[in-house]
């Protein structure tokens, strides 16, 4: 998906859900690298992003190519 299409899709989600309609193209949206890039930019700017989590890792070091495994098949994210 193109970044503008992703923005419009994200913006329309609350309206679609409130109107009790089915959300079409959700997996396409999840697979969009621009969605993940936008999410990283929003989360990385939070001061807690550099605080180690329960497993000792921080949120720094995001790489789009490292997420290719999940972007190609989002269902794999459940099993890791």
PyMOL Python script that loads the backbone (N, CA, C, O; Angstrom):
from pymol import cmd

cmd.read_pdbstr("""\
ATOM      1  N   UNK A   1       0.840  -1.188   0.000  1.00  0.00           N
ATOM      2  CA  UNK A   1       0.000   0.000   0.000  1.00  0.00           C
ATOM      3  C   UNK A   1       0.877   1.241   0.000  1.00  0.00           C
ATOM      4  O   UNK A   1       1.957   1.260   0.592  1.00  0.00           O
ATOM      5  N   UNK A   2       0.407   2.247  -0.656  1.00  0.00           N
ATOM      6  CA  UNK A   2       1.113   3.516  -0.658  1.00  0.00           C
ATOM      7  C   UNK A   2       0.886   4.231   0.669  1.00  0.00           C
ATOM      8  O   UNK A   2      -0.154   4.045   1.300  1.00  0.00           O
ATOM      9  N   UNK A   3       1.847   5.044   1.097  1.00  0.00           N
ATOM     10  CA  UNK A   3       1.695   5.729   2.395  1.00  0.00           C
ATOM     11  C   UNK A   3       0.397   6.523   2.527  1.00  0.00           C
ATOM     12  O   UNK A   3      -0.211   6.520   3.597  1.00  0.00           O
ATOM     13  N   UNK A   4      -0.042   7.203   1.464  1.00  0.00           N
ATOM     14  CA  UNK A   4      -1.296   7.964   1.551  1.00  0.00           C
ATOM     15  C   UNK A   4      -2.496   7.041   1.731  1.00  0.00           C
ATOM     16  O   UNK A   4      -3.438   7.369   2.452  1.00  0.00           O
ATOM     17  N   UNK A   5      -2.456   5.898   1.077  1.00  0.00           N
ATOM     18  CA  UNK A   5      -3.533   4.919   1.213  1.00  0.00           C
ATOM     19  C   UNK A   5      -3.567   4.373   2.635  1.00  0.00           C
ATOM     20  O   UNK A   5      -4.639   4.178   3.207  1.00  0.00           O
ATOM     21  N   UNK A   6      -2.396   4.131   3.199  1.00  0.00           N
ATOM     22  CA  UNK A   6      -2.306   3.651   4.580  1.00  0.00           C
ATOM     23  C   UNK A   6      -2.902   4.684   5.525  1.00  0.00           C
ATOM     24  O   UNK A   6      -3.674   4.337   6.418  1.00  0.00           O
ATOM     25  N   UNK A   7      -2.549   5.948   5.335  1.00  0.00           N
ATOM     26  CA  UNK A   7      -3.087   7.022   6.185  1.00  0.00           C
ATOM     27  C   UNK A   7      -4.614   7.060   6.122  1.00  0.00           C
ATOM     28  O   UNK A   7      -5.281   7.162   7.152  1.00  0.00           O
ATOM     29  N   UNK A   8      -5.162   6.978   4.914  1.00  0.00           N
ATOM     30  CA  UNK A   8      -6.623   7.008   4.767  1.00  0.00           C
ATOM     31  C   UNK A   8      -7.261   5.783   5.411  1.00  0.00           C
ATOM     32  O   UNK A   8      -8.305   5.892   6.054  1.00  0.00           O
ATOM     33  N   UNK A   9      -6.645   4.626   5.242  1.00  0.00           N
ATOM     34  CA  UNK A   9      -7.196   3.388   5.821  1.00  0.00           C
ATOM     35  C   UNK A   9      -7.206   3.470   7.340  1.00  0.00           C
ATOM     36  O   UNK A   9      -8.190   3.097   7.977  1.00  0.00           O
ATOM     37  N   UNK A  10      -6.127   3.950   7.915  1.00  0.00           N
ATOM     38  CA  UNK A  10      -6.059   4.074   9.373  1.00  0.00           C
ATOM     39  C   UNK A  10      -7.090   5.086   9.862  1.00  0.00           C
ATOM     40  O   UNK A  10      -7.764   4.863  10.867  1.00  0.00           O
ATOM     41  N   UNK A  11      -7.203   6.187   9.150  1.00  0.00           N
ATOM     42  CA  UNK A  11      -8.160   7.228   9.530  1.00  0.00           C
ATOM     43  C   UNK A  11      -9.602   6.775   9.464  1.00  0.00           C
ATOM     44  O   UNK A  11     -10.444   7.266  10.216  1.00  0.00           O
ATOM     45  N   UNK A  12      -9.896   5.836   8.564  1.00  0.00           N
ATOM     46  CA  UNK A  12     -11.284   5.387   8.409  1.00  0.00           C
ATOM     47  C   UNK A  12     -11.660   4.259   9.365  1.00  0.00           C
ATOM     48  O   UNK A  12     -12.844   3.958   9.516  1.00  0.00           O
ATOM     49  N   UNK A  13     -10.691   3.633  10.008  1.00  0.00           N
ATOM     50  CA  UNK A  13     -10.991   2.490  10.882  1.00  0.00           C
ATOM     51  C   UNK A  13     -12.019   2.796  11.970  1.00  0.00           C
ATOM     52  O   UNK A  13     -12.965   2.024  12.129  1.00  0.00           O
ATOM     53  N   UNK A  14     -11.876   3.891  12.726  1.00  0.00           N
ATOM     54  CA  UNK A  14     -12.877   4.136  13.783  1.00  0.00           C
ATOM     55  C   UNK A  14     -14.297   4.266  13.241  1.00  0.00           C
ATOM     56  O   UNK A  14     -15.243   3.782  13.862  1.00  0.00           O
ATOM     57  N   UNK A  15     -14.454   4.914  12.089  1.00  0.00           N
ATOM     58  CA  UNK A  15     -15.787   5.083  11.504  1.00  0.00           C
ATOM     59  C   UNK A  15     -16.361   3.745  11.065  1.00  0.00           C
ATOM     60  O   UNK A  15     -17.535   3.459  11.300  1.00  0.00           O
ATOM     61  N   UNK A  16     -15.534   2.931  10.430  1.00  0.00           N
ATOM     62  CA  UNK A  16     -15.989   1.622   9.962  1.00  0.00           C
ATOM     63  C   UNK A  16     -16.391   0.746  11.140  1.00  0.00           C
ATOM     64  O   UNK A  16     -17.429   0.085  11.095  1.00  0.00           O
ATOM     65  N   UNK A  17     -15.590   0.735  12.180  1.00  0.00           N
ATOM     66  CA  UNK A  17     -15.873  -0.108  13.342  1.00  0.00           C
ATOM     67  C   UNK A  17     -17.138   0.365  14.057  1.00  0.00           C
ATOM     68  O   UNK A  17     -17.977  -0.448  14.443  1.00  0.00           O
ATOM     69  N   UNK A  18     -17.273   1.669  14.229  1.00  0.00           N
ATOM     70  CA  UNK A  18     -18.462   2.199  14.909  1.00  0.00           C
ATOM     71  C   UNK A  18     -19.743   1.916  14.143  1.00  0.00           C
ATOM     72  O   UNK A  18     -20.808   1.756  14.739  1.00  0.00           O
ATOM     73  N   UNK A  19     -19.639   1.854  12.823  1.00  0.00           N
ATOM     74  CA  UNK A  19     -20.840   1.604  12.019  1.00  0.00           C
ATOM     75  C   UNK A  19     -21.137   0.115  11.901  1.00  0.00           C
ATOM     76  O   UNK A  19     -22.042  -0.295  11.173  1.00  0.00           O
ATOM     77  N   UNK A  20     -20.362  -0.687  12.626  1.00  0.00           N
ATOM     78  CA  UNK A  20     -20.571  -2.138  12.682  1.00  0.00           C
ATOM     79  C   UNK A  20     -20.420  -2.806  11.318  1.00  0.00           C
ATOM     80  O   UNK A  20     -21.069  -3.807  11.015  1.00  0.00           O
ATOM     81  N   UNK A  21     -19.532  -2.213  10.497  1.00  0.00           N
ATOM     82  CA  UNK A  21     -19.239  -2.816   9.196  1.00  0.00           C
ATOM     83  C   UNK A  21     -17.958  -3.632   9.289  1.00  0.00           C
ATOM     84  O   UNK A  21     -17.151  -3.446  10.200  1.00  0.00           O
ATOM     85  N   UNK A  22     -17.789  -4.520   8.352  1.00  0.00           N
ATOM     86  CA  UNK A  22     -16.589  -5.359   8.280  1.00  0.00           C
ATOM     87  C   UNK A  22     -15.408  -4.519   7.785  1.00  0.00           C
ATOM     88  O   UNK A  22     -15.549  -3.704   6.873  1.00  0.00           O
ATOM     89  N   UNK A  23     -14.253  -4.732   8.396  1.00  0.00           N
ATOM     90  CA  UNK A  23     -13.032  -4.034   7.992  1.00  0.00           C
ATOM     91  C   UNK A  23     -12.357  -4.854   6.910  1.00  0.00           C
ATOM     92  O   UNK A  23     -11.845  -5.941   7.179  1.00  0.00           O
ATOM     93  N   UNK A  24     -12.352  -4.346   5.697  1.00  0.00           N
ATOM     94  CA  UNK A  24     -11.721  -5.039   4.581  1.00  0.00           C
ATOM     95  C   UNK A  24     -10.274  -4.591   4.433  1.00  0.00           C
ATOM     96  O   UNK A  24      -9.951  -3.428   4.671  1.00  0.00           O
ATOM     97  N   UNK A  25      -9.416  -5.506   4.043  1.00  0.00           N
ATOM     98  CA  UNK A  25      -8.028  -5.163   3.759  1.00  0.00           C
ATOM     99  C   UNK A  25      -7.158  -4.999   4.987  1.00  0.00           C
ATOM    100  O   UNK A  25      -6.108  -4.360   4.919  1.00  0.00           O
ATOM    101  N   UNK A  26      -7.575  -5.564   6.106  1.00  0.00           N
ATOM    102  CA  UNK A  26      -6.810  -5.387   7.341  1.00  0.00           C
ATOM    103  C   UNK A  26      -5.431  -6.054   7.253  1.00  0.00           C
ATOM    104  O   UNK A  26      -4.444  -5.478   7.710  1.00  0.00           O
ATOM    105  N   UNK A  27      -5.352  -7.245   6.679  1.00  0.00           N
ATOM    106  CA  UNK A  27      -4.056  -7.893   6.545  1.00  0.00           C
ATOM    107  C   UNK A  27      -3.148  -7.120   5.595  1.00  0.00           C
ATOM    108  O   UNK A  27      -1.941  -7.033   5.823  1.00  0.00           O
ATOM    109  N   UNK A  28      -3.722  -6.557   4.528  1.00  0.00           N
ATOM    110  CA  UNK A  28      -2.920  -5.723   3.627  1.00  0.00           C
ATOM    111  C   UNK A  28      -2.366  -4.529   4.380  1.00  0.00           C
ATOM    112  O   UNK A  28      -1.216  -4.140   4.174  1.00  0.00           O
ATOM    113  N   UNK A  29      -3.167  -3.950   5.243  1.00  0.00           N
ATOM    114  CA  UNK A  29      -2.730  -2.805   6.029  1.00  0.00           C
ATOM    115  C   UNK A  29      -1.614  -3.206   6.986  1.00  0.00           C
ATOM    116  O   UNK A  29      -0.619  -2.491   7.107  1.00  0.00           O
ATOM    117  N   UNK A  30      -1.766  -4.327   7.659  1.00  0.00           N
ATOM    118  CA  UNK A  30      -0.756  -4.797   8.602  1.00  0.00           C
ATOM    119  C   UNK A  30       0.561  -5.092   7.887  1.00  0.00           C
ATOM    120  O   UNK A  30       1.634  -4.893   8.456  1.00  0.00           O
ATOM    121  N   UNK A  31       0.484  -5.560   6.649  1.00  0.00           N
ATOM    122  CA  UNK A  31       1.692  -5.900   5.903  1.00  0.00           C
ATOM    123  C   UNK A  31       2.396  -4.679   5.312  1.00  0.00           C
ATOM    124  O   UNK A  31       3.486  -4.813   4.756  1.00  0.00           O
ATOM    125  N   UNK A  32       1.807  -3.515   5.418  1.00  0.00           N
ATOM    126  CA  UNK A  32       2.375  -2.317   4.813  1.00  0.00           C
ATOM    127  C   UNK A  32       3.590  -1.818   5.597  1.00  0.00           C
ATOM    128  O   UNK A  32       3.457  -1.451   6.765  1.00  0.00           O
ATOM    129  N   UNK A  33       4.771  -1.800   4.975  1.00  0.00           N
ATOM    130  CA  UNK A  33       5.964  -1.300   5.670  1.00  0.00           C
ATOM    131  C   UNK A  33       5.816   0.143   6.145  1.00  0.00           C
ATOM    132  O   UNK A  33       6.386   0.516   7.171  1.00  0.00           O
ATOM    133  N   UNK A  34       5.059   0.956   5.413  1.00  0.00           N
ATOM    134  CA  UNK A  34       4.909   2.351   5.837  1.00  0.00           C
ATOM    135  C   UNK A  34       4.128   2.453   7.140  1.00  0.00           C
ATOM    136  O   UNK A  34       4.356   3.383   7.915  1.00  0.00           O
ATOM    137  N   UNK A  35       3.206   1.516   7.404  1.00  0.00           N
ATOM    138  CA  UNK A  35       2.497   1.499   8.688  1.00  0.00           C
ATOM    139  C   UNK A  35       3.476   1.273   9.828  1.00  0.00           C
ATOM    140  O   UNK A  35       3.417   1.960  10.849  1.00  0.00           O
ATOM    141  N   UNK A  36       4.387   0.300   9.654  1.00  0.00           N
ATOM    142  CA  UNK A  36       5.368  -0.015  10.685  1.00  0.00           C
ATOM    143  C   UNK A  36       6.363   1.128  10.873  1.00  0.00           C
ATOM    144  O   UNK A  36       6.789   1.405  11.994  1.00  0.00           O
ATOM    145  N   UNK A  37       6.733   1.791   9.779  1.00  0.00           N
ATOM    146  CA  UNK A  37       7.640   2.941   9.882  1.00  0.00           C
ATOM    147  C   UNK A  37       6.983   4.068  10.677  1.00  0.00           C
ATOM    148  O   UNK A  37       7.618   4.687  11.530  1.00  0.00           O
ATOM    149  N   UNK A  38       5.698   4.330  10.387  1.00  0.00           N
ATOM    150  CA  UNK A  38       4.974   5.374  11.114  1.00  0.00           C
ATOM    151  C   UNK A  38       4.826   5.021  12.589  1.00  0.00           C
ATOM    152  O   UNK A  38       4.986   5.877  13.459  1.00  0.00           O
ATOM    153  N   UNK A  39       4.524   3.777  12.859  1.00  0.00           N
ATOM    154  CA  UNK A  39       4.373   3.338  14.248  1.00  0.00           C
ATOM    155  C   UNK A  39       5.689   3.494  15.002  1.00  0.00           C
ATOM    156  O   UNK A  39       5.707   3.949  16.146  1.00  0.00           O
ATOM    157  N   UNK A  40       6.785   3.116  14.358  1.00  0.00           N
ATOM    158  CA  UNK A  40       8.096   3.246  15.004  1.00  0.00           C
ATOM    159  C   UNK A  40       8.386   4.709  15.333  1.00  0.00           C
ATOM    160  O   UNK A  40       8.843   5.019  16.433  1.00  0.00           O
ATOM    161  N   UNK A  41       8.126   5.599  14.392  1.00  0.00           N
ATOM    162  CA  UNK A  41       8.388   7.020  14.627  1.00  0.00           C
ATOM    163  C   UNK A  41       7.584   7.548  15.816  1.00  0.00           C
ATOM    164  O   UNK A  41       8.082   8.354  16.601  1.00  0.00           O
ATOM    165  N   UNK A  42       6.358   7.094  15.938  1.00  0.00           N
ATOM    166  CA  UNK A  42       5.518   7.559  17.047  1.00  0.00           C
ATOM    167  C   UNK A  42       5.984   6.987  18.391  1.00  0.00           C
ATOM    168  O   UNK A  42       6.039   7.706  19.390  1.00  0.00           O
ATOM    169  N   UNK A  43       6.315   5.710  18.411  1.00  0.00           N
ATOM    170  CA  UNK A  43       6.694   5.060  19.658  1.00  0.00           C
ATOM    171  C   UNK A  43       8.112   5.424  20.080  1.00  0.00           C
ATOM    172  O   UNK A  43       8.375   5.617  21.267  1.00  0.00           O
ATOM    173  N   UNK A  44       9.021   5.517  19.123  1.00  0.00           N
ATOM    174  CA  UNK A  44      10.427   5.799  19.438  1.00  0.00           C
ATOM    175  C   UNK A  44      10.603   7.168  20.088  1.00  0.00           C
ATOM    176  O   UNK A  44      11.557   7.376  20.838  1.00  0.00           O
ATOM    177  N   UNK A  45       9.702   8.097  19.813  1.00  0.00           N
ATOM    178  CA  UNK A  45       9.825   9.429  20.407  1.00  0.00           C
ATOM    179  C   UNK A  45       9.383   9.461  21.870  1.00  0.00           C
ATOM    180  O   UNK A  45       9.638  10.446  22.564  1.00  0.00           O
ATOM    181  N   UNK A  46       8.725   8.404  22.351  1.00  0.00           N
ATOM    182  CA  UNK A  46       8.333   8.333  23.759  1.00  0.00           C
ATOM    183  C   UNK A  46       9.561   8.087  24.628  1.00  0.00           C
ATOM    184  O   UNK A  46      10.447   7.319  24.251  1.00  0.00           O
ATOM    185  N   UNK A  47       9.618   8.728  25.774  1.00  0.00           N
ATOM    186  CA  UNK A  47      10.803   8.577  26.617  1.00  0.00           C
ATOM    187  C   UNK A  47      10.952   7.151  27.155  1.00  0.00           C
ATOM    188  O   UNK A  47      12.062   6.744  27.499  1.00  0.00           O
ATOM    189  N   UNK A  48       9.886   6.404  27.232  1.00  0.00           N
ATOM    190  CA  UNK A  48       9.966   5.035  27.720  1.00  0.00           C
ATOM    191  C   UNK A  48      10.462   4.041  26.688  1.00  0.00           C
ATOM    192  O   UNK A  48      10.679   2.874  27.013  1.00  0.00           O
ATOM    193  N   UNK A  49      10.645   4.478  25.450  1.00  0.00           N
ATOM    194  CA  UNK A  49      11.069   3.568  24.389  1.00  0.00           C
ATOM    195  C   UNK A  49      12.470   3.027  24.631  1.00  0.00           C
ATOM    196  O   UNK A  49      12.815   1.958  24.127  1.00  0.00           O
ATOM    197  N   UNK A  50      13.269   3.741  25.384  1.00  0.00           N
ATOM    198  CA  UNK A  50      14.626   3.288  25.650  1.00  0.00           C
ATOM    199  C   UNK A  50      14.759   2.606  27.008  1.00  0.00           C
ATOM    200  O   UNK A  50      15.864   2.265  27.430  1.00  0.00           O
ATOM    201  N   UNK A  51      13.636   2.409  27.689  1.00  0.00           N
ATOM    202  CA  UNK A  51      13.643   1.701  28.960  1.00  0.00           C
ATOM    203  C   UNK A  51      13.588   0.205  28.686  1.00  0.00           C
ATOM    204  O   UNK A  51      12.693  -0.255  27.976  1.00  0.00           O
ATOM    205  N   UNK A  52      14.518  -0.558  29.229  1.00  0.00           N
ATOM    206  CA  UNK A  52      14.497  -2.002  28.987  1.00  0.00           C
ATOM    207  C   UNK A  52      13.199  -2.629  29.494  1.00  0.00           C
ATOM    208  O   UNK A  52      12.699  -2.291  30.567  1.00  0.00           O
ATOM    209  N   UNK A  53      12.673  -3.548  28.692  1.00  0.00           N
ATOM    210  CA  UNK A  53      11.468  -4.261  29.064  1.00  0.00           C
ATOM    211  C   UNK A  53      11.794  -5.458  29.945  1.00  0.00           C
ATOM    212  O   UNK A  53      12.913  -5.596  30.438  1.00  0.00           O
ATOM    213  N   UNK A  54      10.815  -6.310  30.133  1.00  0.00           N
ATOM    214  CA  UNK A  54      10.988  -7.460  31.012  1.00  0.00           C
ATOM    215  C   UNK A  54      12.077  -8.410  30.496  1.00  0.00           C
ATOM    216  O   UNK A  54      12.709  -9.121  31.277  1.00  0.00           O
ATOM    217  N   UNK A  55      12.286  -8.413  29.188  1.00  0.00           N
ATOM    218  CA  UNK A  55      13.330  -9.279  28.619  1.00  0.00           C
ATOM    219  C   UNK A  55      14.665  -8.555  28.459  1.00  0.00           C
ATOM    220  O   UNK A  55      15.608  -9.109  27.895  1.00  0.00           O
ATOM    221  N   UNK A  56      14.745  -7.323  28.951  1.00  0.00           N
ATOM    222  CA  UNK A  56      15.992  -6.576  28.931  1.00  0.00           C
ATOM    223  C   UNK A  56      16.276  -5.816  27.657  1.00  0.00           C
ATOM    224  O   UNK A  56      17.309  -5.153  27.565  1.00  0.00           O
ATOM    225  N   UNK A  57      15.391  -5.886  26.660  1.00  0.00           N
ATOM    226  CA  UNK A  57      15.633  -5.178  25.412  1.00  0.00           C
ATOM    227  C   UNK A  57      14.897  -3.850  25.386  1.00  0.00           C
ATOM    228  O   UNK A  57      13.913  -3.654  26.098  1.00  0.00           O
ATOM    229  N   UNK A  58      15.390  -2.944  24.554  1.00  0.00           N
ATOM    230  CA  UNK A  58      14.745  -1.649  24.357  1.00  0.00           C
ATOM    231  C   UNK A  58      14.159  -1.612  22.953  1.00  0.00           C
ATOM    232  O   UNK A  58      14.308  -2.556  22.178  1.00  0.00           O
ATOM    233  N   UNK A  59      13.497  -0.519  22.643  1.00  0.00           N
ATOM    234  CA  UNK A  59      12.815  -0.383  21.364  1.00  0.00           C
ATOM    235  C   UNK A  59      13.732   0.170  20.283  1.00  0.00           C
ATOM    236  O   UNK A  59      13.312   0.281  19.131  1.00  0.00           O
ATOM    237  N   UNK A  60      14.953   0.516  20.613  1.00  0.00           N
ATOM    238  CA  UNK A  60      15.853   1.095  19.613  1.00  0.00           C
ATOM    239  C   UNK A  60      16.324   0.022  18.632  1.00  0.00           C
ATOM    240  O   UNK A  60      16.216  -1.173  18.907  1.00  0.00           O
ATOM    241  N   UNK A  61      16.829   0.447  17.524  1.00  0.00           N
ATOM    242  CA  UNK A  61      17.380  -0.476  16.555  1.00  0.00           C
ATOM    243  C   UNK A  61      16.372  -1.078  15.601  1.00  0.00           C
ATOM    244  O   UNK A  61      16.636  -2.125  15.009  1.00  0.00           O
ATOM    245  N   UNK A  62      15.226  -0.444  15.439  1.00  0.00           N
ATOM    246  CA  UNK A  62      14.234  -0.944  14.488  1.00  0.00           C
ATOM    247  C   UNK A  62      14.823  -0.958  13.081  1.00  0.00           C
ATOM    248  O   UNK A  62      15.444   0.010  12.642  1.00  0.00           O
ATOM    249  N   UNK A  63      14.619  -2.056  12.395  1.00  0.00           N
ATOM    250  CA  UNK A  63      15.027  -2.150  10.997  1.00  0.00           C
ATOM    251  C   UNK A  63      13.885  -2.787  10.216  1.00  0.00           C
ATOM    252  O   UNK A  63      13.363  -3.832  10.604  1.00  0.00           O
ATOM    253  N   UNK A  64      13.506  -2.154   9.124  1.00  0.00           N
ATOM    254  CA  UNK A  64      12.410  -2.672   8.314  1.00  0.00           C
ATOM    255  C   UNK A  64      12.707  -4.090   7.840  1.00  0.00           C
ATOM    256  O   UNK A  64      11.821  -4.945   7.857  1.00  0.00           O
ATOM    257  N   UNK A  65      13.942  -4.347   7.419  1.00  0.00           N
ATOM    258  CA  UNK A  65      14.265  -5.675   6.898  1.00  0.00           C
ATOM    259  C   UNK A  65      14.190  -6.753   7.972  1.00  0.00           C
ATOM    260  O   UNK A  65      13.965  -7.923   7.663  1.00  0.00           O
ATOM    261  N   UNK A  66      14.375  -6.368   9.229  1.00  0.00           N
ATOM    262  CA  UNK A  66      14.274  -7.339  10.325  1.00  0.00           C
ATOM    263  C   UNK A  66      12.829  -7.776  10.532  1.00  0.00           C
ATOM    264  O   UNK A  66      12.584  -8.867  11.047  1.00  0.00           O
ATOM    265  N   UNK A  67      11.879  -6.951  10.143  1.00  0.00           N
ATOM    266  CA  UNK A  67      10.461  -7.286  10.292  1.00  0.00           C
ATOM    267  C   UNK A  67       9.888  -7.974   9.070  1.00  0.00           C
ATOM    268  O   UNK A  67       8.694  -8.272   9.041  1.00  0.00           O
ATOM    269  N   UNK A  68      10.705  -8.236   8.058  1.00  0.00           N
ATOM    270  CA  UNK A  68      10.219  -8.857   6.826  1.00  0.00           C
ATOM    271  C   UNK A  68       9.500 -10.180   7.125  1.00  0.00           C
ATOM    272  O   UNK A  68       8.506 -10.504   6.474  1.00  0.00           O
ATOM    273  N   UNK A  69       9.992 -10.933   8.093  1.00  0.00           N
ATOM    274  CA  UNK A  69       9.395 -12.214   8.475  1.00  0.00           C
ATOM    275  C   UNK A  69       7.918 -12.033   8.806  1.00  0.00           C
ATOM    276  O   UNK A  69       7.085 -12.824   8.365  1.00  0.00           O
ATOM    277  N   UNK A  70       7.590 -11.010   9.570  1.00  0.00           N
ATOM    278  CA  UNK A  70       6.206 -10.781   9.976  1.00  0.00           C
ATOM    279  C   UNK A  70       5.403 -10.058   8.909  1.00  0.00           C
ATOM    280  O   UNK A  70       4.201 -10.289   8.774  1.00  0.00           O
ATOM    281  N   UNK A  71       6.057  -9.181   8.146  1.00  0.00           N
ATOM    282  CA  UNK A  71       5.341  -8.459   7.111  1.00  0.00           C
ATOM    283  C   UNK A  71       4.906  -9.391   5.985  1.00  0.00           C
ATOM    284  O   UNK A  71       3.857  -9.181   5.376  1.00  0.00           O
ATOM    285  N   UNK A  72       5.703 -10.413   5.709  1.00  0.00           N
ATOM    286  CA  UNK A  72       5.339 -11.362   4.663  1.00  0.00           C
ATOM    287  C   UNK A  72       4.168 -12.239   5.076  1.00  0.00           C
ATOM    288  O   UNK A  72       3.341 -12.599   4.238  1.00  0.00           O
ATOM    289  N   UNK A  73       4.085 -12.589   6.357  1.00  0.00           N
ATOM    290  CA  UNK A  73       3.007 -13.441   6.858  1.00  0.00           C
ATOM    291  C   UNK A  73       2.678 -13.054   8.297  1.00  0.00           C
ATOM    292  O   UNK A  73       3.241 -13.623   9.232  1.00  0.00           O
ATOM    293  N   UNK A  74       1.760 -12.078   8.489  1.00  0.00           N
ATOM    294  CA  UNK A  74       1.439 -11.588   9.837  1.00  0.00           C
ATOM    295  C   UNK A  74       0.972 -12.684  10.788  1.00  0.00           C
ATOM    296  O   UNK A  74       1.124 -12.541  12.001  1.00  0.00           O
ATOM    297  N   UNK A  75       0.412 -13.767  10.273  1.00  0.00           N
ATOM    298  CA  UNK A  75      -0.059 -14.843  11.152  1.00  0.00           C
ATOM    299  C   UNK A  75       1.098 -15.480  11.900  1.00  0.00           C
ATOM    300  O   UNK A  75       0.886 -16.074  12.957  1.00  0.00           O
ATOM    301  N   UNK A  76       2.323 -15.375  11.381  1.00  0.00           N
ATOM    302  CA  UNK A  76       3.489 -15.944  12.068  1.00  0.00           C
ATOM    303  C   UNK A  76       3.812 -15.211  13.365  1.00  0.00           C
ATOM    304  O   UNK A  76       4.465 -15.766  14.249  1.00  0.00           O
ATOM    305  N   UNK A  77       3.362 -13.983  13.479  1.00  0.00           N
ATOM    306  CA  UNK A  77       3.666 -13.192  14.670  1.00  0.00           C
ATOM    307  C   UNK A  77       3.128 -13.870  15.937  1.00  0.00           C
ATOM    308  O   UNK A  77       3.656 -13.671  17.031  1.00  0.00           O
ATOM    309  N   UNK A  78       2.087 -14.661  15.774  1.00  0.00           N
ATOM    310  CA  UNK A  78       1.508 -15.355  16.935  1.00  0.00           C
ATOM    311  C   UNK A  78       2.438 -16.430  17.468  1.00  0.00           C
ATOM    312  O   UNK A  78       2.462 -16.699  18.669  1.00  0.00           O
ATOM    313  N   UNK A  79       3.200 -17.042  16.581  1.00  0.00           N
ATOM    314  CA  UNK A  79       4.061 -18.137  17.004  1.00  0.00           C
ATOM    315  C   UNK A  79       5.513 -17.724  17.133  1.00  0.00           C
ATOM    316  O   UNK A  79       6.307 -18.420  17.766  1.00  0.00           O
ATOM    317  N   UNK A  80       5.876 -16.561  16.519  1.00  0.00           N
ATOM    318  CA  UNK A  80       7.255 -16.085  16.588  1.00  0.00           C
ATOM    319  C   UNK A  80       8.096 -16.864  15.700  1.00  0.00           C
ATOM    320  O   UNK A  80       9.299 -16.617  15.615  1.00  0.00           O
TER     321      UNK A  80
END
""", "prot")
cmd.dss("prot")
cmd.show_as("cartoon", "prot")
cmd.util.cbc("prot")
cmd.orient("prot")
